[in-house]
Amino acid sequence: MGSNLNKKNIDFDIIENGSITSVPGFYASACHCGLKSSGKPDICIIYSPGGSVCSGIFTTNKFQAASVIITKKQLEKTKNIKAIIVNSGIANACNGKKGHENALETIDIAAHQLDIDKKNILISSTGVIGQQLPMEKIKKGISICSDILSADGGHDAAKAILTTDLVTKETAVKIKTVSGEDIMICGMAKGSGMIEPNMATLLVFITTNVKISGKLLDSLLLEEAEESFNHITVDGCQSTNDMIIVMANSKSNVILDNKAGKYYKEFKNAFSYVMRDLARKIILDGEGATKLIEIKIINVKKKSDAKILAFKVANSNLFKTAMFGQDLNWGRINSALGSAECNFDPDKVNIYIEDVLVVKNGMGVDFNRKYTDKIMKRKEIKFTVDLNSGKEEFNVLTSDLSIDYVKINALYHT
Amino acid sequence: MGSNLNKKNIDFDIIENGSITSVPGFYASACHCGLKSSGKPDICIIYSPGGSVCSGIFTTNKFQAASVIITKKQLEKTKNIKAIIVNSGIANACNGKKGHENALETIDIAAHQLDIDKKNILISSTGVIGQQLPMEKIKKGISICSDILSADGGHDAAKAILTTDLVTKETAVKIKTVSGEDIMICGMAKGSGMIEPNMATLLVFITTNVKISGKLLDSLLLEEAEESFNHITVDGCQSTNDMIIVMANSKSNVILDNKAGKYYKEFKNAFSYVMRDLARKIILDGEGATKLIEIKIINVKKKSDAKILAFKVANSNLFKTAMFGQDLNWGRINSALGSAECNFDPDKVNIYIEDVLVVKNGMGVDFNRKYTDKIMKRKEIKFTVDLNSGKEEFNVLTSDLSIDYVKINALYHT
């Protein structure tokens, strides 16, 4: 995954100001029901009255929120989903039987309000761990949201899923087809702390209007999550709640039969873009982040080693504070690499910031500090670490570690 | 290792205000030669004119400073060491052939100034990576230090090895023997960032007056480092330079023959205390630290799993910022545990802060928030995580992640 998403040679268009309800047949709404003391929106509904084929991937954390456990089970029963209820402010995690019951009750309430079957409803939560959902407020929230569902509600929903995020994160694209009908893929994401790979770290909801089998959608989602969200980290922490859900409502006449079929490749490309763009937006909005930093490890024997090394640097507090201080302290990259649990020859390591060689054969070299000082002031910076010992590579996007990261997380009280 | 070092039933005495030169036969001195812009002491000599049996353990980072490479080689040639030259301010690491040559020249200069053989000299460095040692300044520094070597120089040396440390870290003990002669073990340490296990993270120098074989001293040092310095973390980062060196100068008539011999057990106990006390002092002086936090994982099947879990919590930025915020956010402990790469049953997990149960069977329970709020204000806090599934345990000492940690590391410019 690249920090600079190359849009050359792509056969789709970005929908400016698009949202998940830009896709025909999807409705959404949000309101403040009282979970957040700030008064900001804290509950939303994503609604597909005609139903949609749905795939999901979930946190690998051993402590799993009720929403994760239940939504996984729901998808095992049927992949045909009509509504997702998402609340922010309370994670409804690590709170026992009562938490589980409240999650099930949320589905009951939604089924009643929307007049649909319970089995076609998913739930998702994010926020503080250990608290119980105040069910009267949830009930009120679902009732309000049910009444105001709208084909323009996407942006409202994108706001309602946020916690410590500063901005909404939405990406929308369309692919022109010969029939004149557009394939649309639109997504929204939430997450700015606890961002690490293995799907443990964020909420993402993507809508599309293609007709696709659940199996094919599952495999596509898994593949593209690996190439996008599994390449980012803010703080190396994984959460109990997070999930990526894709809903395909078949509203267009475009049928994606199999990987060799018509439009599959185009769809995959555009889907990949949406996933990677949302992942990138999450890092740009990382808690306290002032920079987006790409660490690319190249010419490694094993890809798994490249991944270990990339994350070792990307999660190094010393490296991340140096980035915040706009200091090209490459010694902290060396230190981080050298302490990773994999084998490489330190004497073969070259390190570049953008196109400037700063470490050759493991040692610092002379370079134009005036020029690199300018680079260090940029909002986006790329480091390349060349191990000169193979052909594999892996890149990670990360943010810096700022004073505001500490403030945000020290003040976010339970 | 405990955060509260239990001194009950121990058969040694703490030497108040002791230093490495409290041990008869050891001399030290320090001065400012110009490596630190602050004008603070930046070079010192530890001197044992009669020679001493010496053991060392070293960073496992793949990028190793010249001082680490050379000191290891020196100890392979002979364990009889008379002097150690330590500089702070410049790490003399990742700077190639010139760096290596400068390190060797440092030994040459010291050999000349102290009029001893090169093979009996070790070197140690700490500071910024990638810079070359200004050899004229080093020469001047060694010359001055050689002239002012003193049996009272220990405290000066303890100051000269510091970088971002706020305070010196020294521990000294003595054991009474039947002959009336005391066994003495005195140490000093440096380190406040880049603190993580595997000896990758700090400088420690310990002096003692027993007569002991190099082999026995090696095995004791390895064993006790595992029980002390390998139980601490400030930021999960490992450095290129760090080492623990013990010098035994045989000045007392106490001979430690073998593990079953007279006084060995007492010596081991006291040595263990010195190591653990220095490790603890490093955490207390962790960069920006406002708290010392012990994470103890108990009743685990495998000790290796207990270690993984303890470090996962101890290195979690979200946990550490919550500690800085004095917020008992146990959800972040759950999250960290759940994302560790080892198997356990989350439904069996109990978590205590001091003696207060806050999580039972993986879920939050009601507890006296007024009382725990008071605990959270303490300087030292202990968390116990009971996995209820075995008999192994592991504890780690860590510090919180504060605004000052970021300031210190963002401003510590190359």
Interface residues (C-beta under 8 A of the other chain):
Chain A: T60 N61 K62 F63 Q64 A91 A93 C94 N95 G96 G99 V128 I129 G130 G193 M194 E196 N198 A200 D235 G236 C237 Q238 S239 T240 N315 S316 N317 L318 T321 A322 F324 G325 D327 L328 N329 W330 G331 R332 N334 S335 A336 L337 G338 S339 F344 P346 V359 N361 G362 M363 G364 L401 S402 I403 Y405 V406 K407 N409 A410 L411 Y412 H413 T414
Chain B: T60 N61 K62 F63 Q64 A91 A93 C94 N95 G96 G99 V128 I129 G130 G193 M194 E196 N198 A200 D235 G236 C237 Q238 S239 T240 N315 S316 N317 L318 T321 A322 F324 G325 D327 L328 N329 W330 G331 R332 N334 S335 A336 L337 G338 S339 F344 P346 V359 N361 G362 M363 G364 L401 S402 I403 Y405 V406 K407 N409 A410 L411 Y412 H413 T414
